Amino acid sequence: MSSLGGGEDMSSASDLPFLGPRNNMELQEFGRKPRHNVSITLGELLKRVGDFAEEKNQVLELGNHSNYTTTPSSFPFVLSFHNLTYSVKVNSKMSLPRWLRRGDKDDELSSDNNMKVLLNDISGEAREGEIMAVLGASGSGKSTLIDALADRISRESLKGNVTLNGEVLESKLLKVISAYVMQDDLLFPMLTVEETLMFSAEFRLPRTLSKSKKNARVQALIDQLGLRNAAKTVIGDEGHRGVSGGERRRVSIGIDIIHDPIVLFLDEPTSGLDSTSAYMVVKVLQRIAQSGSIVIMSIHQPSYRILSLLDRLIILSRGHTVLTSPPSCLQQFFSDFGNPIPENENRIEFALDFIRELEGTPNGTKTLMEFNKTWQRERNSTTSTSSFYNGPKPSLKDAISASVSRGKLVSGATNIDPNVSSSNVPKFANPFWVDMVVIAKRSMLNSMRMPELFGMRFGAVVVTGIILATIFWKLDNSPKGVQERLGFFAFAMSTTFYTCAEAIPVFLQERYIFMRETAYNAYRRSSYVVSHAIISLPSILVLSVAFAVTTYWSVGLAGGVSGFLYFLLFLVASFWAGSSFVTFLSGVIYNIMMAYTIVVAVLAYFFLFSGFFISRDRLPPYWIWFHYMSLVKYPYQGVLQNEFSDPNKCFVKGVQLFDTSPLRAVPEALKIKLLQNMSKTLGMNITNTTCLITGSDILKQSGVTDLNKWTCFWITIGLGFFFRILFYFALLIGSKNKRR
């Protein structure tokens, strides 16, 4: 086993039961030729394990690689791209005056339409078993080119074409046979490395593959990525110590190659890593390429050791190709150009610095671009691309079918029809319910390891309940008690919605993980929405019970056990509607501070129009619509009807009529005399025990008689479902991963 140093040990391939020995994986010189006797793939070995179980007459010894005869790939893949051009419209207010701009004319904005060219007539090819690296300074177009090749730019905006083995790639097929690793490491912080890869296997590998085979795939991948020592370590974040930066990056790569894709795109996989970690990451990519994949990556400035692992280079300058060459030809290229690389000079540093200096000259890199085209034509005339193939040039259908038969594309190994086309390629590896269960399991496991998040919500609800219970302790049935009950219900119902605002960061933290996973069809958006709703129910139930138990009997609410159960039902409905509303907003607004501001403001408006401050009958006609839109209206109205629905319960008797007026301070005898005079005037007998206001009267005065309590309950529940549906459409529209 060879150690790479730096504190992170990469397992030797010879120790891996599913990889076999890789004696030829040592650091190679610049002048090596691409290998097309590709190593046996992980998927192929797993497939052979499965074949052994089905055909008992076969003998398979995993420990001896000599049992396999790894033949050359008859149908190697070649990804070609021709004349890729992409422009974006720039706001004229943001552009500088022409005389202040520097650079060549092609880099300037068009005065007619303010279009900026990000890619200008880019062509090249990447081959199976090789790593193609896209280099250049910041803003040169590296990430844009990777996005163009990975079909992450709208077809209407991107000119040119991308082909695989000479056939245009359809978007649906590309998603199945490829993977895209983003620059940022988007992972769940409280899952271990092994769990993260296992969940990725659950999403990407088909249900027909047994649990043991999925686990074998994960264990083999852990060894291939050099993560065996960190397999049981959590990923970690700012508040939780976890794996190192290099290990985290390799996990990010692992979750996207779990299904053994044919094409792998990476956007600056070495960004932010030290030289040793960066080298180890690219070494892993070399292994992936030599297992039969095309690897295309962008990289800012590779080190000497990393450069030795690369097979093809494309250097960009302001959206133009200035150099296309294998690393071994850099010396010859610049010698032919008339600027030979000095002895003992780092070749790639010299190339990038030289290009940077040219960018500052009046003619820019135009001379170098023209020379590169001429140099490429001369080189291609002596080196035919067709020599890459062993025999006739294969079709895309034959190449993918051969690759699947060798075990590539584990997720589609049992599903992809030999007649490959956009119509018969499965979009997802698993059915809806499997996706839903795996998403729920992962979210619950991650949440259980961060109990402080739910603990804060639970604590806020319990503390609020205790405060309300002590303020409104044992309310009586007097006129003042009625007003205090109204205030309690209004605050209690609005509290359930405000505490839901604490869930805003939940989806915002997962949003980019969700976008990465759904970009290449790891699962359905609908599965995520349903799963997200289901896993919210246990916490909603716990919060509702805690608040109801804390306040119901302490405040002295009416209805006994049945009244308590109905109060509890409305708390559940309120938390459900509030959680759905907040979830929807988090799917629309991506800035956490802005989301908090909008949620608090909208909930304040809902509270204002709920009917507590001003009854429905007193609202101006042009505000009635907002009254019925208020989420607080329906639970508030429902609990009021539950509290004051008893027709035999009296809340104002005799002299209590004066308790809410300026006459409340007069002596009791005078109040009785006033009642007698009122009796004579009204022609009815009003005594000190006569009931003047019942619960029905209070409901009428409050303007909450337009809907009964069960209607209010079901409307609240329905609003929760309504906002979940809106959340789905927000994800459908807002999670598009393509530039326009």
N, C-alpha and C positions, 0 to 999 in steps of 0.2 A: 504493500500500500504506500502510495506516495503522498507525502504531506505537502500542502501548498502554503502552509504558514499563516501568519496573521491572526491566529486565534480561532479560525474556522477551518475544520478539517473536512476535506471532501473525500467521501468513500471511493475507493478504487473500484472501477467497473468489474474487475475480476472477482470481487467479493459478492457480486450481486447475483442471486439465483436466477433472476429473470433477464439478465443482460448478457451473461457470459463474459469471457475475457475480452478486453479491448486493448491488446498490446500495442495497437497502432494509434492509440489515442494520445500518445505523448506529444509534447510541443513539436510542431513541424516547422520546417523552414519556409521562407516566403516562396520558394520556387517549387513547392510540392504540387503535384497534379491532383485535381479533384478526384475523389474516390467514388466509383459507381458500383463497386462490390459492397453495397450498403450493409450495415449490421442488421441482424435480425431485430425486428421491432418488438416492443413490449406487447402490443396487441396481438402480434403473430404468435408469440409464445403462449399467451393466455388462450388464444384460439386453439392452439395445439393441445393445451391442457384439457380444454373442453372436448376436443375430438377424442382424446384418450378415454374420457369418461364414457363417451358414446360408443366407441369402437374398442372393445376390450382386447382385441387381438393385436393392438399396437402396443409397443413398449416405448415409454418416454422417460428418459433419465435427465431431469432438469440440471443435474449437477455437472453433466458432461456436454460441453458445447460441440464436441466433435460428432455427436449424434446427428447434428443438423448439417445440411449442405446448403449454405447460403449462396444461392446463385445470383449472378448480376441481375439488377433490375432491368427486365426486358423493355419496360415502358417508363423510362424516367420522365419526370415532369420538368417543363420549362415554362416559367411565367414570363411573358413578354409584354412590354408596354411601349406604345408608339405615339409620339407627338402629343403627350399629355399637356394640356394648357388649361389653366384655371385662373379666373379673375374675380375680384370682389369689388363691389361698389363702395367707395369711400365718401363719407360725408364731406362736402366741399368746405364746410366751416372748420374741419379738422386738418385740412391740407395746407401746407406752407405755400407761399408764393413761389412761382417757378424759379425766380432768380436766387432763392434761398436753398433750393434743392440741389443735392450733389448726386453724382452717379451717371450711368449711361442713360440714353434716351428711353430704352426699353423699360427702365425701372421707374420712369416718371409716370405721373398720373395723366391720363388722357384729358385734355382740356374740354373735350366734347361731352364725355359721360362720366368723368371722375372714376374710372375703373383702374384698379391696381392689379397688375399681373403678379400672381404668386408662383405660378408654374408656367414656364414658357418653352413649349416644344421639347419635353423631356422624353427620352427613349432609352431603352435598355432591356436587360433580361436577367432573371435569376433562375438558377438551376437546382434541381434536387441534389441533396448531399452537400450543398454549399451555403455559406453565409454571405449575403450581400449587404453591405453597410452603406448607408447614405450619410455623408459628412457635409459639414459646412458651418459657417458662423451662425450665431443667433439671428433669426429672421431670414435665413437663406432659403427656406422652404422645405427643410427636412421632414418635419411632421406633416406638412401638407402633402408631400409626395407619398408618405406612408399611408395617410388617410385616403388618397386617391387610389392607391393600389388595393387597399382593403375595402373599397366600395363605401367609404364613409363620406363621400362627397356626392351630392345629387347629380344624377346622370345628365340632367338638363344643363347644369353649370359646367361640368367637366367635358372638355373636348379631347379627342383622341380615343384610344381603346386599349383595354387590358385583355390579354388572351392567355389561356393555359393550354399548352400543346397546340397552339394555332387556332383555338376555338374561343370565341368570346364567352367570358364567364357571366352567367346570370347571377343576380344578387342572391337568390334563394340557395343556389348550389354553393356559392362561395361561402355563405354562412355555415354550411354543414362541413365543408372540407378544410376550413381555416380557423384560426384563432387570432385574437388581437389583444396584446398586453399593453395596457395604458402606462403612462409615465409614472403616475402616482400609484402607491401601493394601497389599494382599496380592499381592506380585509376587516372581518369582525374581530375586535381586539381581544375578546375573552375566550376565543376558541383556540385550541392547540393547533399546531401545524398539521398533525395527523387528522384531527377532526375537520379542519378546513378543507383538506384534500379529499376527505371521505365524503363530505357534503357535496363537493364539486363532482365527485364520482356518482353520487346519487342523482344529481341533476343531468349530467352529460351521458352517462352510460345507461343502456336500455334496461327495462325491468326484467327482460328475459335473461339478463346476466345475473347469476346468483350472487348473494351477499359475499360469499367466500372469494369469488373471482374478482369482485369489485375491491375487496380488501387486499387481495394479492396485487392488483393493479396499483393501488395506493402505496403499498409497501415497496414495490419495485420502483415507483416514481420517487419516493422519499430517498431511496438509495441513489437513484440516478441524479437527483438534485443535490446530493451531499447533505441531507438534512436529518440523517439518522440520529445524531446526538441531540437535535432540537425537536424531535418528533413529538415529545410530550410537553413541550413548552408552549405557553400561550403566546399569541402574536404580540399582544401588548399595545399600549398607546402612551400618551403623555402622562397619564396617572397610574399606569400599571406597567411594571417592568416585564419585558418579553424578549423576543428574539432580536438579533442584531439586524442592522440595515441590509446587509448582504443576504442574510437568510430570509428576511422579509421579501426581498425582491425575487428570490428564487421560489418562494411560495406563490407569489403573484404569477410567475411564469407557470408554475405547476398546475394551478387551478384552471389554466386555459389550455393546457396540453394533456389533460387527463384522458381525453378521447383520442389522443394520438393523431393530431391533424396533419394534413398534407402540406399546408402552407401556414407559416407562423409569422405574424407581423408584430414588431415591438417598437414602441416609441421611447427612445432613449433609455434602455433598460439599465444602463450604468450610471445614470444621473444621480448625483448625491452620494455615491459610494467611494470608499477609498480604493486605491489602485489594486490591492489584493482582492477585495470583495468584487470589484468590477471584473477582474480577470477570471475569477471563479464563475461569475455569472455567464460570461461569454464562453467559457469552457463548457458549461452545461449546454449552451446553445449549439456549440459544435457537436456535442454528442447527439442532440436532437436532430440536427441536420444530417448527420451521418447514419441515423436510423431510418432515413428515407424521406425527409421533409425538406421543404424550401424555407429558409429562414431569411427574413428581410427586416433589418433593424436600422434605426437612426442612431447616430452617436456623435457627440460633440467633437471630441478630440481623443482618439484611442491612444493608449500607451504602446510602447514598442512590443510588449508581450501580447497585448490584445490584437495588435495589427497582424501578428504572426498567425492568429486563428481565423482571420478573415480571408475570404476567397475573391470577392469582387468589391470594388469601391466605386461609388458615384459621388463626386464632390459638386455641391451646388453653390452658386453665388447669386443672390438676389433673384432666385427662381430660374436660373439658367444652369445648364450642365456645362461645367468647365473642365471636367476630367472624368473619364470612365476607364478604369484600368484595374487589373489585379494588383495587389500590393507589390508583387515581384517585379512589375514593369514600371514602377514609379521612377526609378533611376533612368531607365531608357527614355521614358516620356519627356522628362525635363531636359535630358541631354539633347534629344532631338529638337526640343523647343529652343534650345540655346541657352538654357539656364541650368546647368548640371547641379545636382545636389552635392554639396561639399562632403568630403570624406569625414566620417565620425559625426555627421549631422543626422538627427532624427528625421527620417524621410517624410513622415506625415506632418510633423511640425513645420518642416521646411515648406511643404506644399501648401498648407493652410496659411502660413504667414505670407508666402509669396502671393497667394490669391488675395489676401487681405490688402497687401500693398497695392496690387493692381486696381482694386476697387476704389482706391483714392486718387487714381490718375484720371485725366480727362477722358480717355477712351475706355476706361474701366477694364473689364475682362474680355472685351470683344475679341481681341487678337487670340487669346488663349482658347476661347470657345471655338473660333474658326479652326485653329490648329487641331483641337481635339477631334472635330468632325473629320478632318483630313486624315489624321493619324488613325482614327477608328476605321475609316474606309480601307486604308492600306493594310491594316492588321486583319480585317475581316476577309480581305481578298486572299490572304494566305492561310487563314484559319477558318474553315467552314463550320458553321453551327451544326450542320447535319452530322458531323463526326461525333457529336455527343451521343448519338443513338447507336445502339448495336443492331443494325438492320434498318428496315423501313421505318419511316416516321409514324408513330402510332397516333390513333385518334384519342380524344379526351375520354371517350367512353371506355376504350380498351385500357387506358392507363389507370383510370379510377377503379375499374373492375379488378385489374391485376393487383392494385394497391390494397383493395378491400380483401381480396383473397389471401394476401400476405399478412393481414391482421391490422392494417391501418384503419383509421376511422372506427374505433371501437363502438362509438355510439350508433353508427349506422351499419355495422357489420352484418346485422341480421335483417336490415330494413331496406338498404339501397338496392334497387333493381339493377341488373346488369345493363339494361338499356337506360343509361343515365340521362336524365333530363330534368328540367325545372319542375315538371308536373309530378314526377314519381319520387322525388327526394323528400323524406320525412322532415317535417319542420321541427318537431320536438322529439326528444328521445323517450319521453314517458307520457302517460296520460295525465289528464288534468288533476285527478285526485292524488296521484303520487307526488306531483309537484307541490300540491298544497300541503300534504303531510310533511314533506321534507323541509319546506320553508318554515312551517310552524315549529317543527322540532328544533331547527337551527336557531330561530329567534328566541324560543323559550330557554334554550340552553345558554345562549349569550346573555339573556336578561337575568337568569338565575345566578349568574356569576357576577352580576352588578346589581345586587339587591338594593343598593343605595338609591337607585333611580325610583323604584317603586316605593321604597321606604319614605322618600321625601313626599310623594303624593299622599301616601297613607297618613303620614304625620300631619300634613296640612289639613286633610279632611277631619282627622280626629281632634286636632287642636281647635279648628273652626267649630266642630260640633260641641266641644266642651265649653267654648266661649258662649255660643248661642244658648246652650243649656243653662248656664249660670246666669245669663242676662234675662232670659225669658223663663225663669224657674217657676213651675206650677202656676201657669196663668189661670185666672178665674174667668167666669162667664159674664163679667160686667162689661159695660160699654168700652171702658178702657182696655179690658182684656181682649175684646174683639179687635180693637185697633192694633194691639200688640201682636195678636195672632196673625193678622194680615202682614205686619212687618216681618214677623218670623218667617212666614212662608215665602215672601218675596225674596228675602235675603238667602234663605236656605236653597231655593231653587236656582237662584243666580250663582250661588257658590259652587254648585255641582258643575256648572259650565266653566266658571273661571279656573277651577282646579284642573280641568281638562287641558288648559293652555300649557301646562307643564309638560305635556306630551309632544309639543311642537318639535323639539330636537330629535325625536325618535326617528322619524322618516328622513328628516334633513340629513342626519348622519348616515343613513343607509342609502340615500338617493343615488350617489355615484356608484355604489356597489350594485344597486338595482339596475342602473343604466348599463354597466359593464356586462352584467349577466344576461340581461334581456337582449342586448345588442346582437348576440350570437345564439339566441334562442335556447338558453339554458332552461328557461321555464316560461310559462305564459304570464302575461300581466294580470289576467283575470285570476290565476292561481294565487298570485301575490296579494291581490286585493281581498279575496275571500279568506285566505290564511291570516292576513293582517287583522281582519275583522274578528275572526274566531278566537285568536289568541288574546284579543283585548277583553273578551267576556269574563274570564276568571277575575282579573283585576277590577273590572267594573262591579262585579258581584261583591267582592270583598269590601270595596270602598262604600258601596251602597249599604251593606249590612252594618259596617262600622258607624256610618253617619246616622242611620236610623236608630240603632240601639243607643247611641250617645244622646240623641235629642228627643225621641218620641215620648217616652214616659217622663223624662225630666221636665219637658215643657208642659206636659199634661194635655196632650192632644186627645181628641175624642175618637170613639169607634172601637176601642178595645183591640182584640187580636186581629179582627177583620180589618179594622182601620189601619193597624200597623202594617199588615201585609200589603194593603193598597198603597200606603205611603212608601213602603219599600219598593213596590213595583214602579212607582213613579220616579223614585231615585235612580233605579236601574235604567229606566227609559231616558231619563235626563242625562245620565253619564254616557249612555250609548249615543244619543243624539249629539251631545257636546264633543265626545271623542271623534265621531264621524265628521263633524264640522271642522274640527281642528286638523284632522288628517287630510281633509280635502284642501284646506288652505295651505298646508305644508307641501302639497303636491303642486300648488300653483305658484307659491312665493318661495324662492330659494334662499333668500337672505333671512337669517334667524332673527335679527333685530327688527327687520321690517315685518316679519311674520308675527312677532309678539305685539308690535304696535297695532297692526291691523286687527288681530284677534281681540285684543282688549277693547279697541274702539267699537268694533261691531257688536261685541257682547254688551257693551254699555248701551248701545242703541236698542238692542233687543230688550234689555232690562227697562229702558225708558218707555218703550211701547208695549210692555207686557200687560198693562192694565192696573198696575199698582199705583203709580203716581197720578195717572188720569185714566178714568174708566173709558171703556170703548164708546159709550154713548156720548161722552164729552169731547171725543177726538174730532178735529176738523176732518171733513170728508176726504180731503186730499191726502191724509195720512193713514186712512183705514187700511190700505194695502200693506203698509209696513207693520201694522198691528198684527195682521194675520201671518206675516212673514216671521215674526218674532219667535225664536225657539223657546224663550222663557214663558211666553203666553200660555202654552198648552199645559205644561206641568204645573204652573202656578194656578191656572184655572181648575185643573183636575184635583189638586190637593185641597183647594178651597171648597169645592163641592163635596169632597169626602169629609171635610171637617164640619160643614154647616148643612149637611143633608138631612139631619133628623128634624122632622116637622114639629115634634113635641118638645124640642129643647128651646128654652127661652133665654134670650140674652139681654133684654131690657124689660124690667118690671117696675111699674109705678113710678116712684120718685127717682129711679135710676135714669129716667128720661132727661133729667136736668144735669147729669154728670158730665156731659160733653158740652155744656153751655156755661155762660157766665153766672147762671143761677146755682151752680153747684155748691157755692159757699154759703148760701142762705140756710137758716135753721130748718131742721126736718119738719117741724110743725107747719112752717110757712109753705114748704113744698107740698105737703098733704092738702093744705087749703087751696093752693094753686090747682092741684089735681081736681078737687071738688068743683071749682069754678069752671075748669075745662070740661068736666063732665056735663055740667048744666048747659054750657054753650054748645057742645057737640051732641047733646041729647043721648048720652051713653054713660054707663057707670064705670068710672076708672078709679080703682082702688090701688093701695100700695102693693097688692099682689097680682094686679092685672098684667098679663104679658102684652107688651106693646110691639116688640121686635123679635121675630124668630130668625132661624138660620136662613130660611127662604128669602126673607126681607134683606138680609145682609148680602146674599148672592145677587139680588136684583140691584141693590144700591152699588155693588161693586162692578156691575155690568159683565158678569161671568155666567150668564144663563143661555148664551147662544149655542153652546155645545155641552153635551153631558160628559161625565168624567171618563167613561170608557172610550168615547170618541176622541177625547183629548189624549188618552193613553195611546191609542193606536196611531193617531197622527204623529205623536212624538216618536214612536217606534219607526213609523214610515219615513219620517224626516231623516232618521239615522241611516236607513237604507238608501234614501235619495242622495245623501252626501257621499255615501260609499260608491254609488254609481258614478257620481260626478268625479270622484277621486280616480276611478278607473279611466274615465275619458281624459282627465288631466294627465295621467301617466301615458295614455295612448298618444296624446298630442305632444306632450312636453318632453318625452324621453326619446325623441328621435335622435339618432346618433350621427346623422348626416349633415354636413355643411351644405348651405344653399349657394 
